[in-house]
Protein backbone atom coordinates (compact mmCIF):
# COMPACT_ATOMS: atom_id res chain seq x y z
CA UNK A 1 0.00 0.00 0.00
CA UNK A 2 1.10 3.57 -0.69
CA UNK A 3 1.73 5.68 2.39
CA UNK A 4 0.02 9.04 2.91
CA UNK A 5 3.34 10.77 2.17
CA UNK A 6 3.81 8.89 -1.12
CA UNK A 7 0.16 9.40 -2.10
CA UNK A 8 0.43 13.16 -1.52
CA UNK A 9 3.65 13.19 -3.56
CA UNK A 10 1.77 11.57 -6.46
CA UNK A 11 -1.02 14.16 -6.22
CA UNK A 12 1.50 16.99 -6.32
CA UNK A 13 3.53 15.41 -9.13
CA UNK A 14 0.43 15.09 -11.32
CA UNK A 15 -0.86 18.59 -10.41
CA UNK A 16 -3.96 17.03 -8.90
CA UNK A 17 -3.69 19.23 -5.79
CA UNK A 18 -4.23 22.88 -6.78
CA UNK A 19 -3.85 26.16 -4.89
CA UNK A 20 -6.14 29.18 -5.44
CA UNK A 21 -9.72 30.19 -4.57
CA UNK A 22 -12.20 27.50 -5.52
CA UNK A 23 -15.94 27.12 -5.23
CA UNK A 24 -16.55 23.42 -4.65
CA UNK A 25 -19.54 21.48 -5.98
CA UNK A 26 -21.01 21.82 -2.48
CA UNK A 27 -20.96 25.63 -2.78
CA UNK A 28 -18.24 25.95 -0.14
CA UNK A 29 -15.10 28.00 -0.84
CA UNK A 30 -11.60 26.54 -0.41
CA UNK A 31 -7.94 27.57 -0.89
CA UNK A 32 -7.16 24.13 -2.35
CA UNK A 33 -8.83 21.88 -4.89
CA UNK A 34 -8.23 18.25 -5.58
CA UNK A 35 -8.60 17.64 -9.31
CA UNK A 36 -8.51 13.85 -9.59
CA UNK A 37 -8.89 14.16 -13.37
CA UNK A 38 -5.27 15.35 -13.40
CA UNK A 39 -4.21 12.26 -11.47
CA UNK A 40 -6.18 10.06 -13.88
CA UNK A 41 -4.42 11.61 -16.87
CA UNK A 42 -1.34 9.67 -15.69
CA UNK A 43 -2.55 6.02 -15.72
CA UNK A 44 0.61 4.63 -14.10
CA UNK A 45 0.22 6.88 -11.06
CA UNK A 46 -3.56 6.41 -10.91
CA UNK A 47 -3.09 2.64 -11.06
CA UNK A 48 -0.81 2.70 -8.00
CA UNK A 49 -3.25 4.87 -6.05
CA UNK A 50 -6.20 2.63 -7.00
CA UNK A 51 -4.32 -0.59 -6.18
CA UNK A 52 -3.58 0.80 -2.74
CA UNK A 53 -7.20 1.89 -2.23
CA UNK A 54 -8.36 -1.53 -3.48
CA UNK A 55 -6.25 -3.23 -0.80
CA UNK A 56 -7.88 -1.08 1.89
CA UNK A 57 -11.35 -1.89 0.55
CA UNK A 58 -10.62 -5.65 0.56
CA UNK A 59 -9.69 -5.44 4.25
CA UNK A 60 -12.86 -3.57 5.20
CA UNK A 61 -15.57 -5.07 2.98
CA UNK A 62 -15.83 -8.81 2.37
CA UNK A 63 -19.05 -9.13 0.36
CA UNK A 64 -19.53 -6.56 -2.41
CA UNK A 65 -22.03 -7.31 -5.18
CA UNK A 66 -21.82 -4.04 -7.10
CA UNK A 67 -19.83 -0.81 -7.27
CA UNK A 68 -21.74 2.41 -8.01
CA UNK A 69 -20.07 5.71 -8.85
CA UNK A 70 -21.49 9.15 -9.61
CA UNK A 71 -20.69 10.73 -12.97
CA UNK A 72 -18.46 12.44 -13.78
CA UNK A 73 -15.63 12.26 -11.26
CA UNK A 74 -16.28 8.78 -9.92
CA UNK A 75 -16.58 6.85 -13.18
CA UNK A 76 -12.90 6.05 -13.81
CA UNK A 77 -12.13 5.43 -10.13
CA UNK A 78 -15.16 3.13 -9.84
CA UNK A 79 -14.09 1.26 -12.97
CA UNK A 80 -10.54 0.76 -11.69
CA UNK A 81 -11.73 -0.42 -8.27
CA UNK A 82 -14.23 -2.75 -9.97
CA UNK A 83 -11.44 -4.15 -12.14
CA UNK A 84 -9.15 -4.65 -9.13
CA UNK A 85 -11.90 -6.32 -7.07
CA UNK A 86 -13.41 -8.14 -10.06
CA UNK A 87 -16.87 -6.66 -9.39
CA UNK A 88 -19.58 -5.31 -11.67
CA UNK A 89 -19.34 -1.53 -11.82
CA UNK A 90 -21.98 0.97 -12.91
CA UNK A 91 -22.46 4.71 -12.68
CA UNK A 92 -25.32 7.12 -12.23
CA UNK A 93 -25.60 10.49 -13.90
CA UNK A 94 -27.59 13.65 -13.45
CA UNK A 95 -30.76 14.09 -15.44
CA UNK A 96 -32.46 17.43 -14.77
CA UNK A 97 -30.34 17.81 -11.64
CA UNK A 98 -31.05 14.38 -10.09
CA UNK A 99 -29.00 11.20 -10.20
CA UNK A 100 -30.56 8.49 -12.36
CA UNK A 101 -29.52 5.10 -13.66
CA UNK A 102 -29.35 5.10 -17.45
CA UNK A 103 -27.69 3.05 -20.20
CA UNK A 104 -29.41 -0.15 -19.07
CA UNK A 105 -27.74 -0.11 -15.61
CA UNK A 106 -29.72 -1.80 -12.85
CA UNK A 107 -29.45 -2.35 -9.12
CA UNK A 108 -30.79 -5.72 -7.99
CA UNK A 109 -32.81 -5.89 -4.77
CA UNK A 110 -30.73 -6.73 -1.71
CA UNK A 111 -27.44 -6.35 -3.59
CA UNK A 112 -24.59 -5.09 -1.43
CA UNK A 113 -23.24 -1.88 -2.95
CA UNK A 114 -20.02 0.03 -2.41
CA UNK A 115 -20.22 3.66 -3.47
CA UNK A 116 -16.91 4.85 -5.01
CA UNK A 117 -16.06 8.51 -5.63
CA UNK A 118 -13.00 10.53 -6.50
CA UNK A 119 -13.29 13.11 -3.68
CA UNK A 120 -15.66 13.39 -0.72
CA UNK A 121 -16.01 16.81 0.91
CA UNK A 122 -19.57 17.12 2.23
CA UNK A 123 -20.81 13.78 0.92
CA UNK A 124 -23.72 15.45 -0.91
CA UNK A 125 -23.22 13.44 -4.13
CA UNK A 126 -22.73 10.27 -2.11
CA UNK A 127 -25.99 10.87 -0.24
CA UNK A 128 -27.83 11.44 -3.50
CA UNK A 129 -26.42 8.14 -4.81
CA UNK A 130 -27.39 6.33 -1.61
CA UNK A 131 -31.02 7.43 -2.14
CA UNK A 132 -30.87 5.84 -5.57
CA UNK A 133 -29.57 2.61 -4.02
CA UNK A 134 -32.42 2.64 -1.51
CA UNK A 135 -34.99 3.35 -4.25
CA UNK A 136 -33.95 0.15 -6.05
CA UNK A 137 -33.84 -1.94 -2.87
CA UNK A 138 -30.07 -2.31 -2.68
CA UNK A 139 -28.00 -2.14 0.48
CA UNK A 140 -25.28 0.49 0.80
CA UNK A 141 -22.36 -1.09 2.65
CA UNK A 142 -20.03 1.91 2.62
CA UNK A 143 -18.08 4.59 0.79
CA UNK A 144 -14.63 4.63 -0.79
CA UNK A 145 -12.74 7.49 -2.42
CA UNK A 146 -9.29 8.57 -3.48
CA UNK A 147 -9.42 11.74 -1.34
CA UNK A 148 -11.47 12.24 1.81
CA UNK A 149 -11.38 15.93 2.63
CA UNK A 150 -14.47 15.84 4.84
CA UNK A 151 -14.64 16.89 8.46
CA UNK A 152 -17.26 16.52 11.17
CA UNK A 153 -18.57 20.02 10.50
CA UNK A 154 -19.13 19.61 6.73
CA UNK A 155 -19.85 15.89 6.35
CA UNK A 156 -23.48 15.01 5.76
CA UNK A 157 -22.90 11.23 5.63
CA UNK A 158 -23.80 9.50 8.88
CA UNK A 159 -23.28 5.97 10.21
CA UNK A 160 -21.01 4.75 7.40
CA UNK A 161 -17.24 4.70 7.31
CA UNK A 162 -15.37 6.27 4.43
CA UNK A 163 -12.39 4.28 3.16
CA UNK A 164 -9.93 6.59 1.42
CA UNK A 165 -6.43 6.52 0.04
CA UNK A 166 -5.72 10.01 1.37
CA UNK A 167 -7.43 11.80 4.23
CA UNK A 168 -6.48 15.49 4.20
CA UNK A 169 -7.74 18.43 6.16
CA UNK A 170 -8.30 21.32 3.76
CA UNK A 171 -10.39 24.19 5.10
CA UNK A 172 -13.62 25.13 3.38
CA UNK A 173 -15.80 28.14 4.08
CA UNK A 174 -19.37 29.23 3.56
CA UNK A 175 -19.83 32.39 1.50
CA UNK A 176 -20.29 34.49 4.66
CA UNK A 177 -17.09 33.20 6.32
CA UNK A 178 -14.50 33.49 3.54
CA UNK A 179 -11.22 34.86 4.98
CA UNK A 180 -10.00 38.19 3.58
CA UNK A 181 -6.84 36.70 2.02
CA UNK A 182 -8.99 34.22 0.07
CA UNK A 183 -11.39 36.95 -1.08
CA UNK A 184 -8.48 38.63 -2.90
CA UNK A 185 -7.89 35.62 -5.16
CA UNK A 186 -10.03 35.21 -8.33
CA UNK A 187 -12.64 32.47 -8.00
CA UNK A 188 -12.49 29.24 -10.01
CA UNK A 189 -15.32 26.66 -10.22
CA UNK A 190 -13.66 23.47 -11.45
CA UNK A 191 -16.35 20.98 -10.35
CA UNK A 192 -18.83 19.35 -12.72
CA UNK A 193 -22.05 19.30 -10.66
CA UNK A 194 -23.56 22.43 -12.22
CA UNK A 195 -22.44 21.90 -15.83
CA UNK A 196 -25.24 21.81 -18.39
N, C-alpha and C positions, 0 to 999 in steps of 0.2 A: 504494500500500500504506500501511496505517496504521503509524505508528511505535510503538515500545514505549511511549513516553510517552503518546501519544494512546490506545493500547489500554488502558493502565492507567487513564487518565482515564475511559474508557467503563465499565470494570468498577466503578470507584468511584461513578460517577454513577448506575448502575443497581443499586447495592447488591449487586453480585455478589461482592465481596471483603469478607468478614466478619471481625470480630475477636472472640475469645472463647477457649473451650477446647473443641475439637472432637475427637471420635473419628472418624477417617476410615474409609472402607470397608475399608481394609487392616488396621485395628486400631491403627494408629499414632495418637498424639495430636499436636495441632497448635494453635498460637495463632491461626491464620488458616484460613479455609475459603473456597474458591472455589465459589460457588453459581451455576453457569452458567444454571440455570433462571431466575434473576432477570434475567440478561442477555437471555435469550430472551423474557422477558415484554415487552421493548421491541423489536419487530421491526426498526425503523429502525436501531437501534444494532447489533443482532445481524447484520443484513444487511451492514453495513459491515465488521464483524469477519470474517464468513465470506467476503466478497469478497476481503479482503486475504489470508486463509488460502488461498483458492482460487488466487490468483496465485502464492503460494509453492509450492503443490502442483504447479501446471502447470510451473514451472521445474524441479522435482525429478523428477517422474514423467511419462514420455511415454506409456506404454501402460498404461492402467487399464481393465480389463474390468468391474469390479464394486466397489462400495463396501459394506463391512459395518460396522455399528455395533452395540455392545451396548446393550440396553435397560437402563435407562431413559434415562440421561443422554446417550447418543450419538445417539439417534434423530433429533432435530430437526437437530442439527449435520450428521449424515450426509446427511439429506435435502437440506439447503441446499447442501452441497458437491456432492452428486450433481446438483442442479439447475444449479449454476454450471458444472460440468464436463460436463454432459449425459451422465451415466453412470447405469446402473441402480444402485439403492440398496436394500439390504435390511437387516434387523436380526435379531439373535438375542436370545433372552430366557431367563431362568432357569426351568427346570422341575426341581423337587426339588433345587435348589441348583446345577444344571449348565446351562451354556448349550446351547441347542438351536435349530435352525431350525424354525419353525412357519409357519402361515399360507400354506403352499404355496411358501415361499421355497426356492430351490435354489442350490447352488454347482456350476457346471460344472467338470469335470476340466480342469486346466491353465489355468483362468482366472486372470488377474492381479488380485489383490485388494488394495485399500487399506483399512486398518482406521482408522476415524474415531471419535474419542471427544471428550467435552467436556473432561475433565481427566485427565492421566496423572500419578500419584504414584509408585506402585511398578510399575505395568504389569501387575498381577495380572489384571485383567479382560481386558486386551489379550492376555495370554498364553493365557488360557482361550479367547478367540475364535480365536487363531491355531491352537490344537489342532483346533478345529472346521473351520477352513479346510483343514488337513492331512488330516483325516478324510475330507473330500469330494474330495480330490485337487486342490485349488486351490493357487495359489502366492501367498504373502504377499509383497507388494513393499515394504511399509513402513507406518508409522503417522503419523497426523496428528491434531492436537487443538487446541482453542482455547488451553488452558493446559497447559504442561509444567512441573510443579513437582517433577519427579524430580531425583535426584542419584545419583552413582555408588554411594553407600552403600545407597540404598533401591531402585534400579531393578533389576528382575528381567529386563527385556528385554535381549537380547544381539544383537549383529551387525545391527541394523536402526536406521536413523536415524529420529528423531522430528521431524516438521515441525510447528511450532507457531506460533500467532500471538503468544503471550506465553510467554517462559521466565522464571519467577520462582523465586527461592530462598527458600522458606518452610521453616523448620525443622519436623521431625516427630520424635517421640520414642516409643520403646517404653515400655510400661507401667512398667518398672523404672527408666527414666531421665527421667521427667517432672520438669522443674524445679519448685522449690517455689512460685514465683510463679504457675505455671500450675495447680498443684494447688489453689490457693485459689479458682479460678474454676469455677462449676458446669459440668458436662459437657453437651455437646449432641452428638447423633448424627444429622446431617442427611442422610447418604448413604442410598442405596436398596438396597444389596446384601443386607441382612438383613431387608428387609420381607417379610411373609408375605401 
